[in-house]
Amino acid sequence: MDSRLTQFVKTHREVVLLLVIVATCAGFYLFQPGEQDRFMTVSNWRTIANAISTDALMVVGMTLVIIAGGFDLSVGSTLALSAIVTCKMIVAGWPIALAAGAGLAIGAAVGAVNGFVITKVGVNPLITTLGTMTIVRGIALVITQALPVSGLPDAFGTMGEALRLTATFYIPYTVLLMAVVVVAADLLLRHSRFLRQVYYVGGNEEAARFCGIRVDWVRSFTYIFTGFLAAAAGIVQASQLTSASANFGDRAELRVITAVVIGGASLAGGEGTILGAFLGLLFVGIVESGMTILHVSVDAKNVVLGTILILAVSIDRITWDKIRRMIHWFKT
């Protein structure tokens, strides 16, 4: 019975996660302070969707990296640097499209460096991306001198606007972009021959090599694509706020990795889906929103998110039999 239940949780992770999301929403709805509903409102759900929209772009890339057996801590720093370079170029008089292209190229370049050092030099992904995270954040601070970049034209603030469907109902453009990217990426990962190779590389690298898969190229691609999407997230966030700062993307890697792992990706590689990762991100967004309504402090929120990450990593390793043994150990 235990093994069947554990297997069901693993193979139907997205269904289980949906049930957890529903239960979490019900809990916040029931325990929200005051008589007026603040949680289950259109305004709050629009806020949640808008808040996770930039992280969702990075989640898509991080899912591929983790499925391929990698890790990337540099996404938040890449987001910040790309946003800063894009905004600096626009303020200097460059066309918006050209400046955005330069920002995207920087993100892809950071990913390419990560991929090269990991696949060709052979440095551990955790150490490599920890190093690039520090370097890239440092470059962002040097460029800005810790001051925000402002004075951007109104035309750059498009992503801060929304598609108005009725007089009272509208959808932010960032949410629409998130929906398109997540749906397209999930379908491609499920049906694209090239992206399916990511599972083979993460599941058994040697077997993938024997099958003729260019393992180093596939793994490098995941880092390049993740850097590109992190840069896109930075440009979108800068467009929302019509400014850029070296503090952009602070702790984004924690939120993104937590979402991907909650969604069912294994840190050992070979497992995971983009839909599951998105649901994990949605869960994180719901928890953060609910804690805000409950007036939980920022520091306490970080404790909760860290605990959720540990539980998410542990869920595939713990069976009900192990849980019973732990309960028995505590009692004795």
BELQUIVEN-V911760 format. One record per helix or strand of 2 or more residues. SS is the DSSP state (H for helix, E for strand). FROM is the first residue (numbers start at 0). TO is the last residue. If there is no record, write none. Layout:
BEGIN
SS|FROM|TO / SS|FROM|TO
END
This chain:
BEGIN
H|1|10 / H|12|30 / H|41|66 / H|74|90 / H|95|120 / H|124|143 / H|153|159 / E|161|163 / E|169|171 / H|172|190 / H|192|202 / H|204|209 / H|214|240 / H|251|261 / H|273|292 / H|297|313 / H|319|330
END
